[in-house]
Amino acid sequence: MMKVKLKLFATYREKVGQSELELSVPEGSTAGGVLARLVADYPALAGLAGATMFAVDQEFAAADAVLYDGQELALLPPVSGG
């Protein structure tokens, strides 16, 4: 197991009730896998998952980006506007 620090913004922060979480996840977990775990823990997030953007250690990353112990994963929900 490894620890990953989650930074939650906007709707994620509102629905979870915190701006940061620390999760223990299996070695080799991906950004998308961590999001899936979070949605399992907080089902109200399910509608956001498909359009979420990820940042690993403050750089944009794909859902299949493999995470390593101690990294920071930011979840950026979809934004609307124009």
N, CA, C and O atoms as CSV, one atom per row, in Angstrom:
chain,resi,resn,atom,element,x,y,z
A,1,MET,N,N,0.842,-1.188,0.000
A,1,MET,CA,C,0.000,0.000,0.000
A,1,MET,C,C,0.885,1.249,0.000
A,1,MET,O,O,2.020,1.240,0.477
A,2,MET,N,N,0.321,2.310,-0.551
A,2,MET,CA,C,1.025,3.589,-0.566
A,2,MET,C,C,0.027,4.683,-0.210
A,2,MET,O,O,-1.185,4.473,-0.264
A,3,LYS,N,N,0.542,5.844,0.151
A,3,LYS,CA,C,-0.315,6.974,0.502
A,3,LYS,C,C,-0.280,8.010,-0.615
A,3,LYS,O,O,0.775,8.332,-1.162
A,4,VAL,N,N,-1.463,8.520,-0.934
A,4,VAL,CA,C,-1.622,9.565,-1.944
A,4,VAL,C,C,-2.420,10.692,-1.302
A,4,VAL,O,O,-3.431,10.456,-0.640
A,5,LYS,N,N,-1.950,11.918,-1.508
A,5,LYS,CA,C,-2.666,13.090,-0.996
A,5,LYS,C,C,-3.593,13.602,-2.090
A,5,LYS,O,O,-3.147,13.915,-3.194
A,6,LEU,N,N,-4.884,13.687,-1.782
A,6,LEU,CA,C,-5.863,14.196,-2.735
A,6,LEU,C,C,-6.163,15.647,-2.425
A,6,LEU,O,O,-6.390,16.011,-1.271
A,7,LYS,N,N,-6.163,16.472,-3.458
A,7,LYS,CA,C,-6.601,17.863,-3.334
A,7,LYS,C,C,-7.918,17.950,-4.099
A,7,LYS,O,O,-8.004,17.577,-5.269
A,8,LEU,N,N,-8.932,18.448,-3.416
A,8,LEU,CA,C,-10.279,18.498,-3.978
A,8,LEU,C,C,-10.688,19.944,-4.198
A,8,LEU,O,O,-10.519,20.793,-3.323
A,9,PHE,N,N,-11.226,20.211,-5.376
A,9,PHE,CA,C,-11.619,21.569,-5.738
A,9,PHE,C,C,-13.102,21.636,-6.063
A,9,PHE,O,O,-13.714,20.642,-6.455
A,10,ALA,N,N,-13.665,22.815,-5.895
A,10,ALA,CA,C,-15.031,23.161,-6.296
A,10,ALA,C,C,-16.042,22.113,-5.834
A,10,ALA,O,O,-16.174,21.871,-4.634
A,11,THR,N,N,-16.747,21.499,-6.758
A,11,THR,CA,C,-17.816,20.566,-6.420
A,11,THR,C,C,-17.303,19.380,-5.618
A,11,THR,O,O,-17.997,18.896,-4.723
A,12,TYR,N,N,-16.110,18.906,-5.920
A,12,TYR,CA,C,-15.553,17.809,-5.128
A,12,TYR,C,C,-15.424,18.217,-3.664
A,12,TYR,O,O,-15.832,17.479,-2.768
A,13,ARG,N,N,-14.866,19.370,-3.435
A,13,ARG,CA,C,-14.688,19.863,-2.066
A,13,ARG,C,C,-16.037,19.993,-1.366
A,13,ARG,O,O,-16.174,19.615,-0.203
A,14,GLU,N,N,-17.028,20.526,-2.070
A,14,GLU,CA,C,-18.352,20.725,-1.477
A,14,GLU,C,C,-19.003,19.399,-1.104
A,14,GLU,O,O,-19.568,19.271,-0.018
A,15,LYS,N,N,-18.931,18.417,-1.986
A,15,LYS,CA,C,-19.609,17.142,-1.747
A,15,LYS,C,C,-18.882,16.273,-0.719
A,15,LYS,O,O,-19.525,15.520,0.012
A,16,VAL,N,N,-17.563,16.367,-0.654
A,16,VAL,CA,C,-16.795,15.580,0.309
A,16,VAL,C,C,-16.729,16.297,1.655
A,16,VAL,O,O,-16.643,15.654,2.701
A,17,GLY,N,N,-16.768,17.621,1.629
A,17,GLY,CA,C,-16.720,18.388,2.866
A,17,GLY,C,C,-15.312,18.693,3.342
A,17,GLY,O,O,-15.121,19.155,4.467
A,18,GLN,N,N,-14.329,18.439,2.497
A,18,GLN,CA,C,-12.928,18.714,2.829
A,18,GLN,C,C,-12.207,19.118,1.549
A,18,GLN,O,O,-12.637,18.778,0.446
A,19,SER,N,N,-11.110,19.844,1.710
A,19,SER,CA,C,-10.333,20.230,0.534
A,19,SER,C,C,-9.156,19.289,0.298
A,19,SER,O,O,-8.557,19.299,-0.777
A,20,GLU,N,N,-8.823,18.475,1.301
A,20,GLU,CA,C,-7.718,17.517,1.148
A,20,GLU,C,C,-8.052,16.223,1.877
A,20,GLU,O,O,-8.701,16.228,2.922
A,21,LEU,N,N,-7.597,15.123,1.305
A,21,LEU,CA,C,-7.719,13.807,1.921
A,21,LEU,C,C,-6.411,13.074,1.715
A,21,LEU,O,O,-5.677,13.364,0.771
A,22,GLU,N,N,-6.115,12.134,2.583
A,22,GLU,CA,C,-4.991,11.246,2.351
A,22,GLU,C,C,-5.556,9.840,2.288
A,22,GLU,O,O,-6.235,9.397,3.214
A,23,LEU,N,N,-5.277,9.134,1.193
A,23,LEU,CA,C,-5.788,7.785,1.005
A,23,LEU,C,C,-4.645,6.790,0.941
A,23,LEU,O,O,-3.571,7.089,0.419
A,24,SER,N,N,-4.886,5.613,1.473
A,24,SER,CA,C,-3.988,4.484,1.270
A,24,SER,C,C,-4.554,3.691,0.103
A,24,SER,O,O,-5.703,3.250,0.142
A,25,VAL,N,N,-3.755,3.512,-0.926
A,25,VAL,CA,C,-4.190,2.797,-2.133
A,25,VAL,C,C,-3.136,1.758,-2.501
A,25,VAL,O,O,-1.983,1.879,-2.087
A,26,PRO,N,N,-3.514,0.742,-3.270
A,26,PRO,CA,C,-2.537,-0.277,-3.664
A,26,PRO,C,C,-1.447,0.291,-4.571
A,26,PRO,O,O,-1.688,1.224,-5.337
A,27,GLU,N,N,-0.253,-0.280,-4.476
A,27,GLU,CA,C,0.841,0.087,-5.385
A,27,GLU,C,C,0.344,-0.065,-6.824
A,27,GLU,O,O,-0.403,-0.995,-7.128
A,28,GLY,N,N,0.750,0.831,-7.695
A,28,GLY,CA,C,0.360,0.767,-9.098
A,28,GLY,C,C,-0.987,1.378,-9.410
A,28,GLY,O,O,-1.455,1.289,-10.545
A,29,SER,N,N,-1.629,2.004,-8.418
A,29,SER,CA,C,-2.924,2.646,-8.656
A,29,SER,C,C,-2.767,3.792,-9.654
A,29,SER,O,O,-1.723,4.441,-9.725
A,30,THR,N,N,-3.817,4.019,-10.410
A,30,THR,CA,C,-3.827,5.120,-11.375
A,30,THR,C,C,-4.687,6.263,-10.846
A,30,THR,O,O,-5.445,6.098,-9.890
A,31,ALA,N,N,-4.557,7.420,-11.485
A,31,ALA,CA,C,-5.381,8.571,-11.111
A,31,ALA,C,C,-6.865,8.218,-11.230
A,31,ALA,O,O,-7.656,8.539,-10.344
A,32,GLY,N,N,-7.235,7.562,-12.319
A,32,GLY,CA,C,-8.627,7.160,-12.515
A,32,GLY,C,C,-9.088,6.149,-11.485
A,32,GLY,O,O,-10.241,6.180,-11.055
A,33,GLY,N,N,-8.200,5.252,-11.086
A,33,GLY,CA,C,-8.536,4.271,-10.063
A,33,GLY,C,C,-8.786,4.921,-8.718
A,33,GLY,O,O,-9.687,4.513,-7.985
A,34,VAL,N,N,-7.996,5.926,-8.390
A,34,VAL,CA,C,-8.205,6.655,-7.138
A,34,VAL,C,C,-9.540,7.400,-7.196
A,34,VAL,O,O,-10.266,7.448,-6.203
A,35,LEU,N,N,-9.863,7.975,-8.342
A,35,LEU,CA,C,-11.153,8.650,-8.493
A,35,LEU,C,C,-12.289,7.642,-8.314
A,35,LEU,O,O,-13.282,7.944,-7.652
A,36,ALA,N,N,-12.153,6.453,-8.893
A,36,ALA,CA,C,-13.192,5.426,-8.751
A,36,ALA,C,C,-13.387,5.054,-7.282
A,36,ALA,O,O,-14.515,4.860,-6.829
A,37,ARG,N,N,-12.292,4.956,-6.547
A,37,ARG,CA,C,-12.388,4.662,-5.108
A,37,ARG,C,C,-13.112,5.784,-4.384
A,37,ARG,O,O,-13.957,5.526,-3.527
A,38,LEU,N,N,-12.787,7.034,-4.723
A,38,LEU,CA,C,-13.436,8.167,-4.082
A,38,LEU,C,C,-14.938,8.179,-4.381
A,38,LEU,O,O,-15.744,8.460,-3.494
A,39,VAL,N,N,-15.317,7.876,-5.624
A,39,VAL,CA,C,-16.736,7.821,-6.001
A,39,VAL,C,C,-17.434,6.702,-5.235
A,39,VAL,O,O,-18.591,6.852,-4.840
A,40,ALA,N,N,-16.738,5.573,-5.020
A,40,ALA,CA,C,-17.325,4.489,-4.226
A,40,ALA,C,C,-17.579,4.945,-2.793
A,40,ALA,O,O,-18.586,4.573,-2.191
A,41,ASP,N,N,-16.671,5.747,-2.248
A,41,ASP,CA,C,-16.818,6.257,-0.885
A,41,ASP,C,C,-17.828,7.399,-0.799
A,41,ASP,O,O,-18.485,7.577,0.227
A,42,TYR,N,N,-17.949,8.167,-1.876
A,42,TYR,CA,C,-18.842,9.330,-1.931
A,42,TYR,C,C,-19.670,9.256,-3.215
A,42,TYR,O,O,-19.337,9.922,-4.195
A,43,PRO,N,N,-20.755,8.448,-3.226
A,43,PRO,CA,C,-21.543,8.244,-4.452
A,43,PRO,C,C,-22.076,9.523,-5.093
A,43,PRO,O,O,-22.364,9.531,-6.290
A,44,ALA,N,N,-22.214,10.596,-4.329
A,44,ALA,CA,C,-22.704,11.861,-4.889
A,44,ALA,C,C,-21.754,12.420,-5.952
A,44,ALA,O,O,-22.133,13.309,-6.714
A,45,LEU,N,N,-20.535,11.910,-6.008
A,45,LEU,CA,C,-19.553,12.380,-6.993
A,45,LEU,C,C,-19.679,11.687,-8.346
A,45,LEU,O,O,-19.029,12.099,-9.306
A,46,ALA,N,N,-20.489,10.659,-8.439
A,46,ALA,CA,C,-20.549,9.826,-9.648
A,46,ALA,C,C,-20.791,10.625,-10.922
A,46,ALA,O,O,-20.201,10.311,-11.956
A,47,GLY,N,N,-21.628,11.636,-10.880
A,47,GLY,CA,C,-21.929,12.418,-12.070
A,47,GLY,C,C,-20.770,13.252,-12.583
A,47,GLY,O,O,-20.803,13.714,-13.723
A,48,LEU,N,N,-19.748,13.452,-11.767
A,48,LEU,CA,C,-18.607,14.274,-12.152
A,48,LEU,C,C,-17.481,13.466,-12.782
A,48,LEU,O,O,-16.656,14.010,-13.516
A,49,ALA,N,N,-17.449,12.184,-12.498
A,49,ALA,CA,C,-16.286,11.357,-12.810
A,49,ALA,C,C,-15.891,11.382,-14.290
A,49,ALA,O,O,-14.700,11.420,-14.600
A,50,GLY,N,N,-16.852,11.362,-15.201
A,50,GLY,CA,C,-16.536,11.268,-16.618
A,50,GLY,C,C,-15.816,12.469,-17.202
A,50,GLY,O,O,-15.131,12.341,-18.217
A,51,ALA,N,N,-15.954,13.623,-16.588
A,51,ALA,CA,C,-15.355,14.838,-17.142
A,51,ALA,C,C,-14.259,15.419,-16.245
A,51,ALA,O,O,-13.837,16.560,-16.437
A,52,THR,N,N,-13.806,14.647,-15.281
A,52,THR,CA,C,-12.786,15.123,-14.352
A,52,THR,C,C,-11.426,15.226,-15.023
A,52,THR,O,O,-11.042,14.365,-15.815
A,53,MET,N,N,-10.709,16.280,-14.699
A,53,MET,CA,C,-9.314,16.405,-15.123
A,53,MET,C,C,-8.440,16.121,-13.911
A,53,MET,O,O,-8.831,16.371,-12.771
A,54,PHE,N,N,-7.257,15.597,-14.178
A,54,PHE,CA,C,-6.337,15.214,-13.118
A,54,PHE,C,C,-5.052,16.021,-13.211
A,54,PHE,O,O,-4.614,16.395,-14.299
A,55,ALA,N,N,-4.456,16.283,-12.054
A,55,ALA,CA,C,-3.114,16.855,-11.992
A,55,ALA,C,C,-2.340,16.059,-10.949
A,55,ALA,O,O,-2.804,15.867,-9.825
A,56,VAL,N,N,-1.162,15.603,-11.336
A,56,VAL,CA,C,-0.291,14.866,-10.428
A,56,VAL,C,C,0.910,15.755,-10.143
A,56,VAL,O,O,1.627,16.164,-11.056
A,57,ASP,N,N,1.117,16.047,-8.875
A,57,ASP,CA,C,2.191,16.953,-8.471
A,57,ASP,C,C,2.180,18.241,-9.298
A,57,ASP,O,O,3.221,18.709,-9.761
A,58,GLN,N,N,0.985,18.799,-9.471
A,58,GLN,CA,C,0.735,20.079,-10.119
A,58,GLN,C,C,0.993,20.092,-11.625
A,58,GLN,O,O,1.217,21.155,-12.205
A,59,GLU,N,N,0.963,18.909,-12.267
A,59,GLU,CA,C,1.053,18.842,-13.728
A,59,GLU,C,C,-0.105,18.000,-14.237
A,59,GLU,O,O,-0.389,16.932,-13.694
A,60,PHE,N,N,-0.778,18.482,-15.288
A,60,PHE,CA,C,-1.908,17.734,-15.824
A,60,PHE,C,C,-1.480,16.322,-16.176
A,60,PHE,O,O,-0.367,16.088,-16.645
A,61,ALA,N,N,-2.394,15.383,-15.936
A,61,ALA,CA,C,-2.102,13.973,-16.165
A,61,ALA,C,C,-3.348,13.280,-16.695
A,61,ALA,O,O,-4.465,13.766,-16.522
A,62,ALA,N,N,-3.143,12.144,-17.340
A,62,ALA,CA,C,-4.242,11.328,-17.854
A,62,ALA,C,C,-4.777,10.424,-16.744
A,62,ALA,O,O,-4.117,10.209,-15.728
A,63,ALA,N,N,-5.967,9.906,-16.954
A,63,ALA,CA,C,-6.586,9.012,-15.978
A,63,ALA,C,C,-5.761,7.751,-15.754
A,63,ALA,O,O,-5.817,7.149,-14.681
A,64,ASP,N,N,-4.995,7.352,-16.764
A,64,ASP,CA,C,-4.206,6.121,-16.628
A,64,ASP,C,C,-2.795,6.371,-16.076
A,64,ASP,O,O,-1.959,5.468,-16.089
A,65,ALA,N,N,-2.529,7.580,-15.597
A,65,ALA,CA,C,-1.225,7.900,-15.004
A,65,ALA,C,C,-1.046,7.089,-13.715
A,65,ALA,O,O,-1.886,7.143,-12.816
A,66,VAL,N,N,0.048,6.346,-13.639
A,66,VAL,CA,C,0.343,5.552,-12.447
A,66,VAL,C,C,0.892,6.469,-11.364
A,66,VAL,O,O,1.750,7.313,-11.620
A,67,LEU,N,N,0.386,6.290,-10.158
A,67,LEU,CA,C,0.794,7.112,-9.023
A,67,LEU,C,C,1.830,6.384,-8.180
A,67,LEU,O,O,1.903,5.155,-8.171
A,68,TYR,N,N,2.624,7.171,-7.478
A,68,TYR,CA,C,3.661,6.629,-6.601
A,68,TYR,C,C,3.462,7.174,-5.191
A,68,TYR,O,O,2.832,8.213,-4.991
A,69,ASP,N,N,4.007,6.461,-4.230
A,69,ASP,CA,C,3.863,6.818,-2.832
A,69,ASP,C,C,4.234,8.284,-2.585
A,69,ASP,O,O,5.287,8.756,-3.013
A,70,GLY,N,N,3.345,8.984,-1.886
A,70,GLY,CA,C,3.609,10.361,-1.508
A,70,GLY,C,C,3.206,11.404,-2.531
A,70,GLY,O,O,3.329,12.599,-2.265
A,71,GLN,N,N,2.727,10.986,-3.693
A,71,GLN,CA,C,2.354,11.991,-4.696
A,71,GLN,C,C,1.052,12.685,-4.327
A,71,GLN,O,O,0.252,12.188,-3.534
A,72,GLU,N,N,0.872,13.849,-4.933
A,72,GLU,CA,C,-0.341,14.636,-4.765
A,72,GLU,C,C,-1.172,14.509,-6.031
A,72,GLU,O,O,-0.675,14.724,-7.137
A,73,LEU,N,N,-2.442,14.159,-5.861
A,73,LEU,CA,C,-3.376,14.052,-6.979
A,73,LEU,C,C,-4.469,15.087,-6.776
A,73,LEU,O,O,-5.183,15.057,-5.773
A,74,ALA,N,N,-4.599,15.998,-7.723
A,74,ALA,CA,C,-5.666,16.997,-7.680
A,74,ALA,C,C,-6.780,16.562,-8.618
A,74,ALA,O,O,-6.530,16.146,-9.749
A,75,LEU,N,N,-8.001,16.664,-8.139
A,75,LEU,CA,C,-9.182,16.351,-8.950
A,75,LEU,C,C,-9.854,17.656,-9.315
A,75,LEU,O,O,-10.288,18.415,-8.449
A,76,LEU,N,N,-9.932,17.905,-10.612
A,76,LEU,CA,C,-10.491,19.147,-11.121
A,76,LEU,C,C,-11.803,18.827,-11.813
A,76,LEU,O,O,-11.799,18.207,-12.877
A,77,PRO,N,N,-12.923,19.235,-11.238
A,77,PRO,CA,C,-14.225,18.901,-11.820
A,77,PRO,C,C,-14.479,19.691,-13.099
A,77,PRO,O,O,-13.813,20.688,-13.378
A,78,PRO,N,N,-15.457,19.223,-13.866
A,78,PRO,CA,C,-15.804,19.955,-15.080
A,78,PRO,C,C,-16.270,21.363,-14.728
A,78,PRO,O,O,-16.878,21.590,-13.682
A,79,VAL,N,N,-15.975,22.290,-15.611
A,79,VAL,CA,C,-16.427,23.659,-15.403
A,79,VAL,C,C,-17.376,24.039,-16.508
A,79,VAL,O,O,-17.271,23.547,-17.631
A,80,SER,N,N,-18.294,24.909,-16.189
A,80,SER,CA,C,-19.224,25.388,-17.216
A,80,SER,C,C,-18.999,26.882,-17.397
A,80,SER,O,O,-18.389,27.545,-16.558
A,81,GLY,N,N,-19.480,27.367,-18.455
A,81,GLY,CA,C,-19.332,28.800,-18.712
A,81,GLY,C,C,-19.090,29.017,-20.185
A,81,GLY,O,O,-19.179,28.090,-20.990
A,82,GLY,N,N,-18.790,30.223,-20.519
A,82,GLY,CA,C,-18.559,30.454,-21.928
A,82,GLY,C,C,-18.337,31.908,-22.211
A,82,GLY,O,O,-18.125,32.288,-23.362
